[in-house]
Amino acid sequence: MSRADLDEVPPPALPEAMPTDIPPAGRLGQLVAAVVPIALGLACLAYSVSLSLGTPVEAGPGLWPALASLLLVGAGSWTLIFERGTRDAEQFSRGAIGIAVGLAGLVVFVLLISRIGFEIPTLLLMVLWLKVLGRESWLVTAAVSASTTLALYLLFITGLGVPLPRLAF
């Protein structure tokens, strides 16, 4: 193709914005979307401090959770202060159920890991996320769940020597 031919070709059309049938959240929804992360972040920060932050040279077990909590408080505060007038927030819909199920799966994972070890909860969480939430086939779910659990085992337990609770083999 010559340069003249290229100049005659029209540019590809930009895709239309995806139409959405989910109405905006409104003032109350935006307030909740800001206050809930702030409250959660403050509660997590208090718990992190109770674990001991340590020093800059020798970090305690609460240091990284405290930093993550501060980020959560900061994000919620930003939303509360600067994002009040936006119409980007959407009302809760049935799609929020999947998020709630995913979060519940994480809570169960945390509760199970100290009781039955690292491997089974990791495998079950991956199955939940892939099969139930992602609607993947059983073949993809089994392959990805098993390989991810193995990769995490090799990375954290074998490679880095992290003392995670494990099954007794």
C-alpha positions as CSV (number, residue, x, y, z in Angstrom):
1,M,0.0,0.0,0.0
2,S,1.2,3.4,-0.8
3,R,1.0,6.5,1.4
4,A,-1.9,7.8,-0.6
5,D,-3.8,4.6,-0.1
6,L,-3.4,4.8,3.6
7,D,-4.6,8.4,3.7
8,E,-7.9,7.3,2.0
9,V,-8.7,4.6,4.5
10,P,-11.0,6.0,7.1
11,P,-10.1,5.4,10.8
12,P,-11.9,2.6,12.5
13,A,-15.0,3.6,14.3
14,L,-14.8,4.0,18.1
15,P,-17.0,1.6,20.0
16,E,-20.2,3.0,21.4
17,A,-20.3,3.4,25.1
18,M,-21.9,0.3,26.7
19,P,-25.5,1.1,27.6
20,T,-26.2,0.3,31.2
21,D,-29.6,-0.2,32.8
22,I,-28.1,0.3,36.3
23,P,-29.2,3.7,37.7
24,P,-26.7,5.9,39.5
25,A,-26.3,5.4,43.2
26,G,-27.5,8.8,44.4
27,R,-26.3,10.7,47.4
28,L,-27.0,8.0,50.0
29,G,-25.2,5.3,47.9
30,Q,-22.2,7.6,47.4
31,L,-22.1,8.3,51.2
32,V,-22.2,4.6,52.0
33,A,-19.5,3.9,49.4
34,A,-17.2,6.3,51.2
35,V,-18.1,5.6,54.8
36,V,-17.9,1.8,54.8
37,P,-14.3,1.7,53.6
38,I,-13.4,4.4,56.2
39,A,-15.0,2.4,59.0
40,L,-13.5,-0.9,57.9
41,G,-10.1,0.7,57.5
42,L,-10.2,2.2,61.0
43,A,-11.3,-1.1,62.5
44,C,-8.5,-2.9,60.7
45,L,-6.0,-0.2,61.7
46,A,-6.9,-0.6,65.4
47,Y,-6.4,-4.4,65.1
48,S,-3.1,-3.9,63.3
49,V,-1.8,-1.7,66.0
50,S,-2.8,-4.3,68.6
51,L,-0.5,-6.8,66.7
52,S,2.5,-4.4,67.1
53,L,3.8,-2.4,64.3
54,G,7.5,-2.9,65.2
55,T,10.2,-0.5,64.0
56,P,11.2,0.6,60.6
57,V,14.2,-1.7,60.8
58,E,12.3,-4.7,62.2
59,A,8.7,-4.7,61.1
60,G,6.1,-6.2,63.4
61,P,3.2,-8.4,62.3
62,G,0.8,-5.4,62.2
63,L,2.9,-3.1,60.0
64,W,1.7,-4.2,56.5
65,P,-2.0,-4.6,57.6
66,A,-1.8,-1.1,59.1
67,L,-0.4,0.4,55.9
68,A,-3.2,-1.4,53.9
69,S,-5.7,0.0,56.4
70,L,-4.4,3.5,56.0
71,L,-4.8,3.2,52.2
72,L,-8.4,2.0,52.7
73,V,-9.1,5.0,55.0
74,G,-7.5,7.3,52.5
75,A,-9.5,6.0,49.5
76,G,-12.7,6.3,51.5
77,S,-11.8,9.8,52.6
78,W,-11.0,10.8,49.0
79,T,-14.3,9.5,47.9
80,L,-16.1,11.3,50.7
81,I,-14.4,14.6,50.0
82,F,-13.8,14.8,46.3
83,E,-16.2,12.4,44.6
84,R,-19.5,13.6,46.1
85,G,-20.8,15.1,42.9
86,T,-20.0,12.4,40.4
87,R,-22.6,10.2,38.8
88,D,-20.2,7.3,38.2
89,A,-21.3,5.3,41.3
90,E,-24.0,2.7,40.5
91,Q,-26.7,1.4,42.7
92,F,-26.2,-2.1,44.1
93,S,-27.6,-4.7,41.9
94,R,-27.6,-8.5,41.6
95,G,-24.0,-8.3,40.5
96,A,-23.1,-7.3,44.0
97,I,-24.1,-10.8,45.2
98,G,-21.0,-12.2,43.4
99,I,-18.8,-9.8,45.2
100,A,-20.4,-10.8,48.6
101,V,-19.8,-14.5,47.8
102,G,-16.2,-13.8,46.9
103,L,-15.6,-11.9,50.1
104,A,-17.4,-14.6,52.1
105,G,-15.1,-17.1,50.4
106,L,-12.0,-15.1,51.6
107,V,-13.4,-15.1,55.2
108,V,-13.9,-18.8,55.1
109,F,-10.4,-19.3,53.6
110,V,-8.8,-17.3,56.5
111,L,-10.8,-19.3,59.1
112,L,-9.9,-22.6,57.5
113,I,-6.2,-22.1,56.8
114,S,-5.2,-22.2,60.4
115,R,-7.3,-25.3,61.1
116,I,-6.7,-27.6,58.1
117,G,-3.7,-26.1,56.4
118,F,-2.9,-24.1,53.3
119,E,-3.6,-26.5,50.5
120,I,-7.3,-27.4,50.8
121,P,-8.6,-23.9,51.5
122,T,-6.6,-22.5,48.6
123,L,-7.9,-25.2,46.3
124,L,-11.5,-24.7,47.5
125,L,-11.3,-20.9,47.2
126,M,-10.0,-21.2,43.6
127,V,-12.8,-23.6,42.8
128,L,-15.4,-21.2,44.2
129,W,-14.0,-18.3,42.3
130,L,-13.6,-20.1,39.0
131,K,-16.6,-22.4,38.9
132,V,-19.2,-20.5,40.8
133,L,-18.3,-16.9,40.2
134,G,-16.4,-17.2,36.9
135,R,-18.7,-20.0,35.5
136,E,-15.7,-21.8,34.0
137,S,-15.8,-25.4,32.8
138,W,-14.9,-28.1,35.2
139,L,-11.8,-28.9,33.2
140,V,-10.5,-25.3,33.4
141,T,-11.5,-25.0,37.1
142,A,-9.7,-28.2,38.0
143,A,-6.6,-27.4,36.0
144,V,-6.3,-23.7,37.1
145,S,-7.2,-24.5,40.8
146,A,-4.7,-27.3,41.1
147,S,-1.9,-25.5,39.3
148,T,-2.4,-22.3,41.2
149,T,-2.4,-24.1,44.5
150,L,0.8,-26.0,43.5
151,A,2.5,-22.7,42.3
152,L,1.6,-20.9,45.6
153,Y,2.9,-23.9,47.6
154,L,6.2,-23.9,45.6
155,L,6.5,-20.1,45.9
156,F,5.7,-19.5,49.5
157,I,6.5,-22.7,51.3
158,T,9.3,-24.3,49.3
159,G,10.9,-21.2,47.7
160,L,10.5,-18.5,50.3
161,G,10.1,-20.7,53.4
162,V,7.0,-18.9,54.7
163,P,5.7,-20.9,57.7
164,L,2.2,-21.3,56.5
165,P,0.0,-24.0,58.2
166,R,0.1,-27.1,56.0
167,L,-1.3,-30.6,55.7
168,A,0.7,-33.3,57.3
169,F,2.1,-35.4,54.5
